[in-house]
């Protein structure tokens, strides 16, 4: 028969294992230093100009959502991954259907589909830099470096 001390030890060990599991799960390799970093490839960098067809928020890692949009450039339609929605709101970067934009970014495969990970967006005479020259997101400065 287990004593109270044995039960407490068992609970302590179980709690420790749960905490360790959570720590290890949080420390697992992620997709770079933010959404899109690991897949950003300078060799596939391109610039497109077109009109935004749709802006949407998509679930991201953890609790944050990311902003994506589709842009029609000539006869092509591209999915553009911009960055975390909280960062765009913080910077007062507003994107809407019908906006004329110029996007510089890396052509990538993301979950099997073609996409462009935006490094820079030009809109209405303003230039928004989302990633540095190596593709590292500006919102992650100081993290994991």
C-alpha positions as CSV (number, residue, x, y, z in Angstrom):
1,X,0.0,0.0,0.0
2,X,1.3,3.4,-0.9
3,X,2.0,6.0,1.8
4,X,1.2,9.6,1.5
5,X,4.9,10.3,0.9
6,X,4.9,7.8,-2.0
7,X,1.9,9.5,-3.6
8,X,3.4,12.9,-3.2
9,X,6.7,11.7,-4.8
10,X,4.7,10.2,-7.7
11,X,2.8,13.4,-8.2
12,X,6.0,15.4,-8.1
13,X,7.6,13.1,-10.7
14,X,4.5,13.3,-12.9
15,X,4.4,17.1,-12.6
16,X,8.1,17.3,-13.5
17,X,7.6,15.1,-16.5
18,X,4.7,17.2,-17.8
19,X,6.8,20.4,-17.3
20,X,9.8,18.8,-19.1
21,X,7.6,17.7,-22.0
22,X,6.2,21.2,-22.4
23,X,9.7,22.7,-22.3
24,X,11.0,20.2,-24.9
25,X,8.0,20.8,-27.1
26,X,8.5,24.5,-26.9
27,X,12.2,24.2,-27.7
28,X,11.7,22.1,-30.9
29,X,13.1,23.5,-34.1
30,X,10.7,26.0,-35.7
31,X,10.5,27.4,-39.1
32,X,13.4,29.8,-38.5
33,X,13.1,32.9,-36.4
34,X,9.5,33.6,-37.4
35,X,7.1,32.5,-40.1
36,X,8.9,32.1,-43.4
37,X,12.5,32.6,-42.3
38,X,13.6,29.0,-42.8
39,X,12.1,29.0,-46.3
40,X,13.3,32.4,-47.4
41,X,15.7,31.8,-50.3
42,X,17.7,34.7,-51.6
43,X,18.3,32.8,-54.9
44,X,14.6,32.9,-55.6
45,X,14.0,36.5,-54.8
46,X,11.7,38.3,-57.3
47,X,9.7,41.5,-57.6
48,X,6.0,41.5,-58.7
49,X,3.6,44.4,-59.2
50,X,-0.1,44.0,-59.1
51,X,-3.4,44.5,-57.4
52,X,-4.5,42.8,-54.2
53,X,-7.4,40.5,-54.8
54,X,-7.9,39.3,-51.2
55,X,-6.4,39.9,-47.7
56,X,-6.8,37.2,-45.1
57,X,-5.5,36.2,-41.7
58,X,-4.3,32.6,-41.3
59,X,-3.5,30.7,-38.1
60,X,0.2,30.9,-37.3
61,X,2.5,29.2,-34.8
62,X,1.3,29.6,-31.2
63,X,-1.5,32.1,-30.8
64,X,-0.6,34.6,-33.5
65,X,-2.2,34.9,-36.9
66,X,-0.4,35.8,-40.0
67,X,-1.5,38.1,-42.8
68,X,-1.5,36.7,-46.4
69,X,-2.9,38.3,-49.5
70,X,-3.3,37.3,-53.1
71,X,-2.1,39.7,-55.8
72,X,-2.9,39.6,-59.5
73,X,0.2,40.5,-61.5
74,X,-0.6,40.4,-65.2
75,X,-2.3,37.1,-65.8
76,X,-0.7,35.5,-62.7
77,X,-2.2,35.3,-59.2
78,X,0.3,35.0,-56.4
79,X,-0.2,34.1,-52.7
80,X,2.0,36.5,-50.6
81,X,2.9,35.7,-47.0
82,X,3.4,39.1,-45.3
83,X,4.0,38.5,-41.6
84,X,2.3,38.4,-38.2
85,X,-0.9,40.4,-38.0
86,X,0.0,41.9,-34.7
87,X,3.2,43.3,-36.2
88,X,1.4,44.8,-39.2
89,X,-1.2,46.4,-36.8
90,X,1.6,47.7,-34.6
91,X,3.3,49.4,-37.6
92,X,0.0,50.6,-39.0
93,X,0.5,48.7,-42.2
94,X,-2.9,48.4,-43.8
95,X,-3.6,46.2,-46.8
96,X,-6.9,46.0,-48.6
97,X,-8.5,44.5,-51.7
98,X,-7.8,46.8,-54.7
99,X,-4.5,48.2,-53.4
100,X,-1.8,48.5,-56.0
101,X,1.4,47.0,-54.6
102,X,5.0,46.1,-55.5
103,X,6.2,43.0,-53.6
104,X,9.8,41.9,-53.3
105,X,10.2,38.5,-51.8
106,X,11.3,34.9,-52.1
107,X,9.4,32.4,-54.3
108,X,8.9,29.3,-52.1
109,X,6.8,26.1,-51.7
110,X,4.8,26.3,-48.6
111,X,2.8,23.2,-47.6
112,X,3.1,22.1,-51.3
113,X,1.8,25.4,-52.8
114,X,3.6,28.2,-54.5
115,X,3.9,31.4,-52.4
116,X,6.0,34.5,-52.1
117,X,7.4,35.4,-48.7
118,X,7.5,39.2,-48.7
119,X,10.7,41.0,-47.8
120,X,9.5,44.4,-48.9
121,X,6.1,45.9,-50.0
122,X,5.7,49.2,-51.7
123,X,2.3,50.8,-51.6
124,X,1.1,54.4,-52.1
125,X,4.7,55.8,-52.2
126,X,5.6,54.0,-48.9
127,X,8.1,51.2,-48.6
128,X,7.6,48.6,-45.8
129,X,10.6,46.5,-45.0
130,X,9.4,43.2,-43.4
131,X,12.6,41.2,-43.6
132,X,16.3,42.2,-43.8
133,X,18.5,41.4,-46.8
134,X,19.0,37.9,-45.5
135,X,15.3,37.3,-45.1
136,X,15.2,37.5,-41.3
137,X,12.0,39.1,-40.1
138,X,12.4,42.5,-38.6
139,X,9.9,41.6,-35.8
140,X,12.3,39.0,-34.5
141,X,15.2,41.3,-34.0
142,X,17.1,40.3,-30.9
143,X,15.3,36.9,-30.6
144,X,17.2,33.6,-31.2
145,X,20.3,35.5,-32.4
